[in-house]
Amino acid sequence: MRKFYGEKIEMKNILRNRDIFIFKTQRCGIIFHNMQVDYSKLWARYKEMGHKNKTDLIEMAGISTNILAKLTKGEFISMDSIQRICKALNCDVGDICVINKVEGNS
């Protein structure tokens, strides 16, 4: 059991991989099941702007090193972090990431 915002939530079927994140909760019924996030559009846009070092994004967008690590690994990040990145790069969410369904075992 883990506490989120004062509520007890049973965490089931958690699988963290470079490409797959499975998360089921009873709190709000949101399920990310066999989904993969692709940030290649972010890095292409970042390169187009003339930036070479990914760590410059930390200062530009005001994100943490942990968020940058998750971006590099292709893991899910919060909408707040996505909003900061979009604001820094002057773009929309669809310009920096794509969420794909992964075929395979569920």
CORJO-V607460 format. One record per residue. N is the residue number from 0. RES is the residue in one small letter. SS is DSSP state (A for helix, B for strand, O for the rest). PSI is psi in radians with two decimals (* if undefined). Layout:
((N | RES | SS | PSI) (N | RES | SS | PSI))
This chain:
((0 | m | O | 2.50) (1 | r | B | 2.51) (2 | k | B | 2.30) (3 | f | B | 2.10) (4 | y | O | 0.75) (5 | g | O | -0.05) (6 | e | B | 2.54) (7 | k | B | 2.27) (8 | i | B | 2.35) (9 | e | O | 2.14) (10 | m | O | 2.09) (11 | k | B | 2.66) (12 | n | B | 0.93) (13 | i | B | 2.17) (14 | l | B | 1.98) (15 | r | B | 2.23) (16 | n | O | 3.02) (17 | r | O | -0.56) (18 | d | O | -0.34) (19 | i | O | 2.40) (20 | f | B | 2.00) (21 | i | B | 2.22) (22 | f | B | 2.11) (23 | k | B | 2.29) (24 | t | O | 2.78) (25 | q | O | -0.20) (26 | r | O | -0.95) (27 | c | O | 0.00) (28 | g | O | 0.18) (29 | i | O | 2.28) (30 | i | B | 2.13) (31 | f | B | 1.80) (32 | h | B | 2.02) (33 | n | B | 0.87) (34 | m | B | 2.58) (35 | q | B | 2.35) (36 | v | B | 2.40) (37 | d | B | 2.04) (38 | y | O | 0.31) (39 | s | A | -0.56) (40 | k | A | -0.61) (41 | l | A | -0.85) (42 | w | A | -0.59) (43 | a | A | -0.78) (44 | r | A | -0.71) (45 | y | A | -0.71) (46 | k | A | -0.70) (47 | e | A | -0.57) (48 | m | O | -0.06) (49 | g | O | 0.15) (50 | h | O | 2.41) (51 | k | O | -0.55) (52 | n | O | 2.14) (53 | k | O | -0.50) (54 | t | O | -0.30) (55 | d | A | -0.42) (56 | l | A | -0.50) (57 | i | A | -0.89) (58 | e | A | -0.70) (59 | m | A | -0.82) (60 | a | A | -0.19) (61 | g | O | 0.67) (62 | i | O | 2.90) (63 | s | O | 2.94) (64 | t | A | -0.53) (65 | n | A | -0.69) (66 | i | A | -0.74) (67 | l | A | -0.70) (68 | a | A | -0.73) (69 | k | A | -0.69) (70 | l | A | -0.77) (71 | t | A | -0.61) (72 | k | A | -0.15) (73 | g | O | 0.58) (74 | e | O | 2.83) (75 | f | O | 2.51) (76 | i | O | 2.97) (77 | s | O | 2.75) (78 | m | A | -0.53) (79 | d | A | -0.76) (80 | s | A | -0.71) (81 | i | A | -0.71) (82 | q | A | -0.75) (83 | r | A | -0.73) (84 | i | A | -0.78) (85 | c | A | -0.71) (86 | k | A | -0.74) (87 | a | A | -0.62) (88 | l | A | 0.00) (89 | n | O | 1.02) (90 | c | O | -3.10) (91 | d | O | 2.90) (92 | v | A | -0.74) (93 | g | A | -0.27) (94 | d | A | -0.24) (95 | i | O | -0.32) (96 | c | O | 2.76) (97 | v | B | 2.39) (98 | i | B | 2.14) (99 | n | B | 2.56) (100 | k | B | 2.35) (101 | v | O | 2.17) (102 | e | O | 2.49) (103 | g | O | -2.75) (104 | n | O | 2.50) (105 | s | O | *))
